[in-house]
Amino acid sequence: MSTGTIGAFADDMLGSTGCDVVWPKMISMEQNFLKFLDIGSAQALGVYNQENLNILGDKASTYTSELFKSVGSITPVPYAFGIGALILSMFLDLALSTAKKTPSAESVLLSVFAQEKVSEVRDLVDAYTKRWKANIMDSKKLIEETRRYEQLLSDQLTRVRNSVLRDDQGNVRSVRVWMHGAAFHVHMNIYQEALTGHQNYTILSYIDDYIRDAEDLLEKYKTFRKDSFSIRVKLVGQSTYGAVDYISIKGEDRRIQIHSTKIGGYVEQCKSEILDRYLEKMYVRCPLPSAFSDFLRNTSANLNTLLWQNGSFWIN
């Protein structure tokens, strides 16, 4: 089969599949995670709280009671911006679940880290949320704990990155956890500097490093993803033409039903070349996901505003 014919068949396959074939949606950033790390995080938390109250109606008192239990009857809760707002959103999630009497859904904060071998990142974030709550009325201790867990998280993110890049242990979950962990780490530094009023100029360095690391991780993930593909070929009508019955991605069947009278019975013999050409074209059409890098660039552009954030959260 000619190179041109293989390319034409790969083009036909392109029309039946979207970018989520090569870049799963799971690799994207969780927007409900990011909104509490952006400008106006304290206001976003207030809006989210009011939305929950509106949903609950006459059950709102149970929700409020659960919030008081979560934060130790403190109101207003100080430092409810950035990382503080994100942590408080977790308590809002849990209070909402209790008030609705639904099975306890995991908060967005912890759910993005709930992944297999990279649970150490989750454990550090979980431990920090507990230290944050315990020290919310002691700014000196809160700063010390934020600094300590920021350093621990930095070390763990390095281990996750190296396991993907050097030890070939990466998957979509590892990349997702690393990206959300890196975003959390950058904003731990911002939170720390906002609390102290002292800028140590390491934040921009972290942002630059993480953007480069993300590109390396996503490129590495491409190699893992390619190795997970296979094509099942189905010959139709006594080999008068060939058809790709479906693309299989680690057991996930993507039925695309591509037929071509030009291919004939040669699809089986050429399926490896067809798959290579298809993936090559898909990665041209679907470049590296940019949500993580865009978020960090936005953080860099708005750094001064983020450092001057303030806000308290009232439980009512």
VOLUM-321341 format. One record per residue (C-alpha): residue number from 1; residue in three letters; x, y, z. Coordinates in steps of 0.02 Angstrom, whole numbers. Each point is the difference from the previous one (the first is absolute). Example, Ala and Ser with C-alpha at 12.3 -4.5 7.8 and 13.67 -1.06 7.14 Angstrom:
<sites>
[1,"ALA",[615,-225,390]];
[2,"SER",[69,172,-33]];
</sites>
This chain:
<sites>
[1,"MET",[0,0,0]];
[2,"SER",[69,170,-46]];
[3,"THR",[47,133,127]];
[4,"GLY",[-130,114,-77]];
[5,"THR",[-139,-128,21]];
[6,"ILE",[48,-30,182]];
[7,"GLY",[-2,188,29]];
[8,"ALA",[-171,17,-81]];
[9,"PHE",[-70,-137,109]];
[10,"ALA",[74,82,155]];
[11,"ASP",[-83,163,-53]];
[12,"ASP",[-168,-91,-7]];
[13,"MET",[29,-62,177]];
[14,"LEU",[35,177,60]];
[15,"GLY",[-173,56,-47]];
[16,"SER",[-79,-124,119]];
[17,"THR",[99,33,159]];
[18,"GLY",[31,147,115]];
[19,"CYS",[152,59,96]];
[20,"ASP",[-55,-94,155]];
[21,"VAL",[64,-157,-86]];
[22,"VAL",[181,57,21]];
[23,"TRP",[-26,122,144]];
[24,"PRO",[-129,-72,122]];
[25,"LYS",[-111,126,86]];
[26,"MET",[70,-60,165]];
[27,"ILE",[164,86,-42]];
[28,"SER",[-84,171,2]];
[29,"MET",[-5,116,151]];
[30,"GLU",[-149,-3,118]];
[31,"GLN",[-84,170,-16]];
[32,"ASN",[-82,-8,172]];
[33,"PHE",[176,-23,69]];
[34,"LEU",[74,146,-95]];
[35,"LYS",[-135,129,34]];
[36,"PHE",[47,9,184]];
[37,"LEU",[182,33,-47]];
[38,"ASP",[-38,146,-115]];
[39,"ILE",[-31,185,28]];
[40,"GLY",[-161,23,98]];
[41,"SER",[16,-167,89]];
[42,"ALA",[-81,66,160]];
[43,"GLN",[-149,64,-100]];
[44,"ALA",[-10,-166,-94]];
[45,"LEU",[-10,-90,167]];
[46,"GLY",[-141,113,58]];
[47,"VAL",[-96,-31,-161]];
[48,"TYR",[24,-187,16]];
[49,"ASN",[-62,3,180]];
[50,"GLN",[-156,97,-50]];
[51,"GLU",[-35,-121,-141]];
[52,"ASN",[5,-142,125]];
[53,"LEU",[-119,91,117]];
[54,"ASN",[-120,31,-144]];
[55,"ILE",[4,-184,-48]];
[56,"LEU",[-36,-58,176]];
[57,"GLY",[-146,114,44]];
[58,"ASP",[-70,-54,168]];
[59,"LYS",[148,-117,27]];
[60,"ALA",[120,147,4]];
[61,"SER",[11,-3,191]];
[62,"THR",[76,-175,-5]];
[63,"TYR",[126,61,-128]];
[64,"THR",[47,149,109]];
[65,"SER",[16,-111,153]];
[66,"GLU",[117,-117,-93]];
[67,"LEU",[107,146,-56]];
[68,"PHE",[19,58,180]];
[69,"LYS",[55,-175,48]];
[70,"SER",[127,-3,-141]];
[71,"VAL",[86,165,43]];
[72,"GLY",[-20,-5,188]];
[73,"SER",[-139,129,18]];
[74,"ILE",[112,138,-67]];
[75,"THR",[-85,140,-94]];
[76,"PRO",[55,95,-93]];
[77,"VAL",[135,-121,-58]];
[78,"PRO",[156,104,-40]];
[79,"TYR",[117,-21,-149]];
[80,"ALA",[-140,-70,-107]];
[81,"PHE",[83,33,-167]];
[82,"GLY",[107,-102,-119]];
[83,"ILE",[51,-162,84]];
[84,"GLY",[-110,46,148]];
[85,"ALA",[-152,18,-113]];
[86,"LEU",[38,-166,-84]];
[87,"ILE",[13,-89,168]];
[88,"LEU",[-162,80,61]];
[89,"SER",[-87,-58,-160]];
[90,"MET",[39,-178,58]];
[91,"PHE",[-92,31,163]];
[92,"LEU",[-145,74,-98]];
[93,"ASP",[-7,-157,-108]];
[94,"LEU",[-5,-114,151]];
[95,"ALA",[-132,106,89]];
[96,"LEU",[-108,-1,-156]];
[97,"SER",[12,-189,-13]];
[98,"THR",[-50,-20,183]];
[99,"ALA",[-147,121,-13]];
[100,"LYS",[-66,-87,-156]];
[101,"LYS",[23,-169,85]];
[102,"THR",[90,-67,-151]];
[103,"PRO",[150,-116,2]];
[104,"SER",[151,104,44]];
[105,"ALA",[68,59,-166]];
[106,"GLU",[185,38,1]];
[107,"SER",[42,184,-14]];
[108,"VAL",[77,67,-159]];
[109,"LEU",[158,41,99]];
[110,"LEU",[37,-179,46]];
[111,"SER",[-81,-89,-148]];
[112,"VAL",[127,70,-124]];
[113,"PHE",[139,-81,104]];
[114,"ALA",[-84,-168,32]];
[115,"GLN",[108,-104,-113]];
[116,"GLU",[90,-163,35]];
[117,"LYS",[190,12,16]];
[118,"VAL",[3,189,11]];
[119,"SER",[-107,2,157]];
[120,"GLU",[146,78,93]];
[121,"VAL",[-46,166,-80]];
[122,"ARG",[-179,-21,61]];
[123,"ASP",[62,-46,174]];
[124,"LEU",[102,159,12]];
[125,"VAL",[-144,109,-60]];
[126,"ASP",[-118,-87,121]];
[127,"ALA",[121,23,145]];
[128,"TYR",[24,183,-42]];
[129,"THR",[-188,31,0]];
[130,"LYS",[-6,-68,178]];
[131,"ARG",[146,110,54]];
[132,"TRP",[-81,149,-85]];
[133,"LYS",[-161,-25,99]];
[134,"ALA",[93,-28,164]];
[135,"ASN",[101,160,-18]];
[136,"ILE",[-119,118,-89]];
[137,"MET",[-5,117,151]];
[138,"ASP",[189,0,24]];
[139,"SER",[77,85,-152]];
[140,"LYS",[179,-34,56]];
[141,"LYS",[-30,-186,16]];
[142,"LEU",[-102,-2,-161]];
[143,"ILE",[147,78,-94]];
[144,"GLU",[120,-127,75]];
[145,"GLU",[-111,-147,-48]];
[146,"THR",[-29,69,-175]];
[147,"ARG",[188,16,-25]];
[148,"ARG",[32,-176,66]];
[149,"TYR",[-131,-85,-108]];
[150,"GLU",[48,104,-152]];
[151,"GLN",[175,-73,11]];
[152,"LEU",[-64,-177,25]];
[153,"LEU",[-118,17,-148]];
[154,"SER",[140,69,-109]];
[155,"ASP",[107,-153,36]];
[156,"GLN",[-144,-120,-35]];
[157,"LEU",[-43,85,-165]];
[158,"THR",[181,-24,-53]];
[159,"ARG",[-15,-186,38]];
[160,"VAL",[-160,-15,-101]];
[161,"ARG",[78,92,-147]];
[162,"ASN",[155,-109,4]];
[163,"SER",[-102,-161,10]];
[164,"VAL",[-86,50,-163]];
[165,"LEU",[149,70,-94]];
[166,"ARG",[138,-118,58]];
[167,"ASP",[-83,-157,64]];
[168,"ASP",[-138,-15,-132]];
[169,"GLN",[-133,-14,135]];
[170,"GLY",[-114,133,-69]];
[171,"ASN",[-183,-6,-46]];
[172,"VAL",[-139,125,-17]];
[173,"ARG",[-32,-5,187]];
[174,"SER",[180,41,43]];
[175,"VAL",[2,148,-118]];
[176,"ARG",[-168,63,66]];
[177,"VAL",[56,-11,182]];
[178,"TRP",[165,84,-39]];
[179,"MET",[-82,147,-91]];
[180,"HIS",[-127,33,138]];
[181,"GLY",[135,-24,132]];
[182,"ALA",[114,124,-88]];
[183,"ALA",[-142,128,-10]];
[184,"PHE",[-34,-27,185]];
[185,"HIS",[185,19,41]];
[186,"VAL",[17,165,-95]];
[187,"HIS",[-149,69,93]];
[188,"MET",[65,-61,168]];
[189,"ASN",[149,113,-33]];
[190,"ILE",[-115,144,-47]];
[191,"TYR",[-105,-30,156]];
[192,"GLN",[155,-3,109]];
[193,"GLU",[64,163,-71]];
[194,"ALA",[-172,81,13]];
[195,"LEU",[-2,-46,185]];
[196,"THR",[175,63,36]];
[197,"GLY",[0,152,-114]];
[198,"HIS",[174,-50,-59]];
[199,"GLN",[34,-50,-180]];
[200,"ASN",[145,-121,-22]];
[201,"TYR",[-7,-2,-191]];
[202,"THR",[-2,-191,-13]];
[203,"ILE",[-177,-9,-67]];
[204,"LEU",[42,53,-178]];
[205,"SER",[143,-125,-1]];
[206,"TYR",[-118,-140,52]];
[207,"ILE",[-124,52,-135]];
[208,"ASP",[133,-4,-137]];
[209,"ASP",[64,-169,60]];
[210,"TYR",[-174,-76,9]];
[211,"ILE",[-48,59,-174]];
[212,"ARG",[156,-84,-71]];
[213,"ASP",[-29,-156,104]];
[214,"ALA",[-180,-11,-60]];
[215,"GLU",[56,2,-182]];
[216,"ASP",[124,-140,36]];
[217,"LEU",[-130,-103,93]];
[218,"LEU",[-129,19,-138]];
[219,"GLU",[126,-47,-134]];
[220,"LYS",[47,-153,102]];
[221,"TYR",[-183,-43,22]];
[222,"LYS",[-20,0,-189]];
[223,"THR",[119,-148,-10]];
[224,"PHE",[-99,-94,132]];
[225,"ARG",[-162,40,-90]];
[226,"LYS",[65,-58,-169]];
[227,"ASP",[51,-167,72]];
[228,"SER",[-178,-28,62]];
[229,"PHE",[-82,9,-172]];
[230,"SER",[-46,-143,-114]];
[231,"ILE",[-114,-17,-151]];
[232,"ARG",[-120,-142,-30]];
[233,"VAL",[-27,-29,-185]];
[234,"LYS",[-159,-71,-73]];
[235,"LEU",[-7,-56,-181]];
[236,"VAL",[-168,21,-83]];
[237,"GLY",[-75,-88,-151]];
[238,"GLN",[134,-127,-47]];
[239,"SER",[138,131,18]];
[240,"THR",[-77,117,-129]];
[241,"TYR",[42,138,122]];
[242,"GLY",[75,17,172]];
[243,"ALA",[-64,82,157]];
[244,"VAL",[75,52,164]];
[245,"ASP",[-129,-73,118]];
[246,"TYR",[62,95,152]];
[247,"ILE",[150,76,84]];
[248,"SER",[39,-77,169]];
[249,"ILE",[86,104,133]];
[250,"LYS",[46,-109,149]];
[251,"GLY",[-166,-88,-8]];
[252,"GLU",[-100,157,-39]];
[253,"ASP",[-85,-31,-167]];
[254,"ARG",[-21,148,-117]];
[255,"ARG",[-110,-61,-142]];
[256,"ILE",[30,108,-152]];
[257,"GLN",[-67,-105,-146]];
[258,"ILE",[118,56,-137]];
[259,"HIS",[-24,-82,-170]];
[260,"SER",[98,26,-158]];
[261,"THR",[-14,-86,-169]];
[262,"LYS",[179,56,-33]];
[263,"ILE",[75,-105,138]];
[264,"GLY",[-65,-170,-50]];
[265,"GLY",[63,-149,97]];
[266,"TYR",[164,85,44]];
[267,"VAL",[-60,82,160]];
[268,"GLU",[55,-144,109]];
[269,"GLN",[176,1,-71]];
[270,"CYS",[16,189,14]];
[271,"LYS",[-91,35,163]];
[272,"SER",[161,44,93]];
[273,"GLU",[45,131,-131]];
[274,"ILE",[-179,65,0]];
[275,"LEU",[0,19,189]];
[276,"ASP",[169,89,-1]];
[277,"ARG",[-59,122,-132]];
[278,"TYR",[-166,28,88]];
[279,"LEU",[85,42,166]];
[280,"GLU",[127,111,-87]];
[281,"LYS",[-142,100,-77]];
[282,"MET",[-100,3,162]];
[283,"TYR",[145,76,98]];
[284,"VAL",[20,134,-134]];
[285,"ARG",[-185,40,11]];
[286,"CYS",[-2,-11,191]];
[287,"PRO",[154,85,75]];
[288,"LEU",[51,-14,182]];
[289,"PRO",[-141,51,118]];
[290,"SER",[34,176,63]];
[291,"ALA",[-124,22,145]];
[292,"PHE",[134,-26,132]];
[293,"SER",[129,114,-81]];
[294,"ASP",[-133,131,-38]];
[295,"PHE",[-52,-1,183]];
[296,"LEU",[179,25,59]];
[297,"ARG",[32,138,-127]];
[298,"ASN",[-159,85,60]];
[299,"THR",[63,-19,179]];
[300,"SER",[165,80,-50]];
[301,"ALA",[-87,145,-88]];
[302,"ASN",[-110,34,152]];
[303,"LEU",[127,-39,135]];
[304,"ASN",[0,171,82]];
[305,"THR",[-189,-1,14]];
[306,"LEU",[1,-177,70]];
[307,"LEU",[130,48,131]];
[308,"TRP",[-111,140,62]];
[309,"GLN",[-156,-106,17]];
[310,"ASN",[-92,-4,164]];
[311,"GLY",[-168,-56,62]];
[312,"SER",[-97,-85,138]];
[313,"PHE",[-140,-126,-12]];
[314,"TRP",[-159,23,100]];
[315,"ILE",[-106,-150,47]];
[316,"ASN",[-181,52,4]];
</sites>
